[in-house]
Amino acid sequence: MQNFFFRMLLDMSDCSTVDINTFIGGCLKMKGLALNIDLLSLSYQTSMLHKYQTTQFGTCLAEMHRIAKQLEIAGLSLQHSDHGELYQR
C-alpha cells in the first residue's frame, strides 16, 4: 500500500521527486476512513487518464496539421458538408 502511495505521488508530480507540500497533502488524504484510499485512487487514475488524453490529443492535432499542410501543398483542401462528410474542394 505504501509503495502504491509513493508511486502515485511521483506519477502525479511529473518528476522523480515529490515536494513536501505534495507529500504532506497526500499523507493527509490517507488519514481517515478506508474510503479515502478509494477517492485517492480515483484521483490518481483520473490524473493519469488526463495526461494520456492530452498527449493523444496533441499527437492527433499535429497529424491533422501535417495532413492539412500536405493537402495545401498538393493544391487540395477538404471541407465539411452540412451533414459532417468531407468533400474535396
Sine and cosine of phi, psi and omega as CSV:
sin_phi,cos_phi,sin_psi,cos_psi,sin_omega,cos_omega
0.00,0.00,-0.69,0.72,0.00,-1.00
-0.90,0.44,-0.65,0.76,0.01,-1.00
-0.87,0.49,-0.68,0.73,0.03,-1.00
-0.87,0.49,-0.70,0.72,-0.01,-1.00
-0.87,0.50,-0.75,0.66,-0.02,-1.00
-0.93,0.37,-0.64,0.77,0.05,-1.00
-0.89,0.46,-0.66,0.75,0.01,-1.00
-0.89,0.45,-0.68,0.73,0.03,-1.00
-0.88,0.47,-0.67,0.74,0.01,-1.00
-0.90,0.43,-0.69,0.72,0.01,-1.00
-0.89,0.45,-0.63,0.78,-0.03,-1.00
-0.95,0.31,-0.41,0.91,-0.05,-1.00
-1.00,0.02,-0.13,0.99,0.02,-1.00
0.88,0.48,0.40,0.92,0.05,-1.00
-0.48,-0.88,-0.02,-1.00,-0.07,-1.00
-1.00,-0.01,0.05,1.00,0.05,-1.00
-0.78,-0.63,0.34,-0.94,0.04,-1.00
-0.86,-0.51,0.81,-0.58,0.01,-1.00
-0.95,0.30,0.32,-0.95,-0.12,-0.99
-0.89,0.46,-0.59,0.81,0.00,-1.00
-0.91,0.41,-0.66,0.75,0.05,-1.00
-0.91,0.42,-0.68,0.74,0.00,-1.00
-0.89,0.45,-0.74,0.67,-0.02,-1.00
-0.91,0.41,-0.67,0.75,0.05,-1.00
-0.86,0.51,-0.67,0.74,0.05,-1.00
-0.91,0.42,-0.66,0.76,0.03,-1.00
-0.90,0.44,-0.67,0.74,0.01,-1.00
-0.90,0.44,-0.57,0.82,0.04,-1.00
-0.93,0.37,-0.48,0.88,0.00,-1.00
-0.96,0.28,-0.40,0.92,-0.03,-1.00
-0.95,0.31,0.66,-0.75,0.08,-1.00
0.88,-0.47,-0.43,-0.90,-0.06,-1.00
-0.93,0.38,0.34,-0.94,0.02,-1.00
-0.87,0.48,-0.41,0.91,0.01,-1.00
-0.88,0.48,-0.48,0.88,0.00,-1.00
-0.87,0.50,-0.60,0.80,0.01,-1.00
-0.91,0.41,-0.55,0.83,0.06,-1.00
-0.91,0.42,-0.68,0.74,0.03,-1.00
-0.92,0.38,-0.62,0.78,0.04,-1.00
-0.91,0.42,-0.65,0.76,0.04,-1.00
-0.90,0.44,-0.67,0.74,0.04,-1.00
-0.89,0.45,-0.66,0.75,0.05,-1.00
-0.87,0.49,-0.69,0.72,0.02,-1.00
-0.88,0.47,-0.75,0.66,-0.03,-1.00
-0.89,0.46,-0.64,0.76,0.04,-1.00
-0.90,0.44,-0.66,0.75,0.02,-1.00
-0.89,0.46,-0.70,0.72,0.01,-1.00
-0.91,0.41,-0.64,0.77,0.03,-1.00
-0.90,0.43,-0.66,0.75,0.03,-1.00
-0.88,0.48,-0.70,0.72,0.03,-1.00
-0.87,0.49,-0.70,0.72,-0.01,-1.00
-0.90,0.44,-0.73,0.69,-0.02,-1.00
-0.91,0.42,-0.62,0.79,0.04,-1.00
-0.89,0.46,-0.69,0.72,0.03,-1.00
-0.89,0.45,-0.71,0.70,-0.02,-1.00
-0.91,0.42,-0.63,0.77,0.03,-1.00
-0.88,0.47,-0.70,0.72,0.03,-1.00
-0.88,0.48,-0.66,0.75,0.03,-1.00
-0.90,0.44,-0.72,0.69,0.01,-1.00
-0.90,0.44,-0.68,0.73,0.00,-1.00
-0.89,0.45,-0.68,0.73,0.03,-1.00
-0.89,0.46,-0.65,0.76,0.01,-1.00
-0.92,0.39,-0.64,0.77,0.04,-1.00
-0.90,0.43,-0.64,0.77,0.06,-1.00
-0.90,0.44,-0.64,0.77,0.02,-1.00
-0.89,0.45,-0.69,0.72,0.01,-1.00
-0.91,0.42,-0.69,0.73,0.02,-1.00
-0.88,0.48,-0.64,0.77,0.02,-1.00
-0.91,0.42,-0.68,0.73,0.03,-1.00
-0.90,0.44,-0.63,0.78,0.05,-1.00
-0.91,0.41,-0.64,0.77,0.02,-1.00
-0.89,0.45,-0.68,0.73,0.04,-1.00
-0.89,0.47,-0.61,0.79,0.00,-1.00
-0.98,0.18,-0.06,1.00,0.01,-1.00
0.99,0.17,0.34,0.94,0.00,-1.00
-0.91,-0.42,0.34,-0.94,0.08,-1.00
-0.51,-0.86,0.61,-0.79,0.05,-1.00
-0.96,-0.29,0.67,-0.75,0.02,-1.00
-0.82,-0.57,0.40,-0.92,0.08,-1.00
-1.00,-0.01,0.68,-0.74,0.13,-0.99
-0.99,0.11,0.06,-1.00,0.03,-1.00
-0.91,0.41,-0.32,0.95,-0.04,-1.00
-0.98,-0.21,0.14,0.99,0.07,-1.00
1.00,-0.04,-0.15,0.99,0.01,-1.00
-0.97,0.23,0.40,-0.92,0.08,-1.00
-0.99,-0.12,0.60,-0.80,0.10,-1.00
-0.63,-0.78,0.41,-0.91,-0.01,-1.00
-0.99,0.15,0.70,-0.71,0.03,-1.00
-0.97,-0.24,0.00,0.00,0.00,0.00
